[in-house]
Amino acid sequence: MGEGLGVRVLVLRSLSDLRQWRDAVPHGKSVGFVPTMGALHAGHMKLIEECGKDVDLTIVSIFVNPLQFGPNEDLARYPRPFEQDQKLCEQAGVDVIFAPESSGFYSVDHATYCDVEGLDRYLCGASRPGHFRGVCTVVLKLFNLVQPHRAYFGKKDIQQALILRKMVADLSLNLEMVLVDTVREPSGLALSSRNGYLSDEDKQRAASLYRGLSTARSAYQNGERNSEILKSIIRNEMDLGSVRADDSPNRIDYIEIVSQSKLEPIIIIDQPAVMALAVYYGKTRLIDNILIP
Ligand code: AMP
């Protein structure tokens, strides 16, 4: 890891520059990789911090991957504050930012995709068809380019992290996956690049998502094992507010309790599980989860 404050981070824009950099990394040096879509916040910075503790060189990718966005999703309006991201990376002592031009990353006739079957059947996989195929494809391509020894992902996107971990195992990729706890605002709201879309009122309301999950976890800790009851506890705590002026109401996408091993719904919690939810505040879709036990 670099010296931190004031050291300029190396910004690479092309696949060939990245290859050249990687080829020049001395044999004994370990490389840690934090893939992101930018608009960096304290959650991303936690991944970067954990990475920096473990490895010699930290590389962060910033790429808003078109493959993982559905046709009606927020690809065009997704925030891209590159200079601010660069500054944050510099302050954190990141060695390299890989920020490819959108047009140069996939060839125009790109036709190869990576699918992890099964784990994408429920939760976000059900609501966002093709999303995880896009995620796996970009991350596999990035892994091939960066060849990291370790890669860092947030538990905030737990389905993504578990699917990618399965991809790494199934394809015998030679790297270690590190999963990092979710960073939250003092209100409990999980940090997300999409929180910037929310009004103050929506933000306050959205803090109820974590309250719901926490209340359900307490019930679990007090012996409640019935998923339907735990899900109703989450639902009851949720503040969706009143009808909005526009035609995109606040609404629950899903509240699910699934096994950690298969990410399939379970009726009675008799194994490690995930309580997960996705909610729309207007057009903004938020996700959160808690692992139990
Ligand atoms: P994104 O830029 O949203 O694709 O996220 C890049 C990485 O940061 C993913 O591994 C996310 O799971 C992780 N991440 C996003 N938000 C948080 C958070 N609040 N706490 C911890 N990790 C996060």
Residues whose N, C-alpha, C, O or C-beta is under 5 A from the ligand:
A	BS01	AMP	P35 T36 M37 G38 G43 H44 Y152 F153 G154 K155 K156 D157 V180 D181 T182 V183 A190 L191 S192
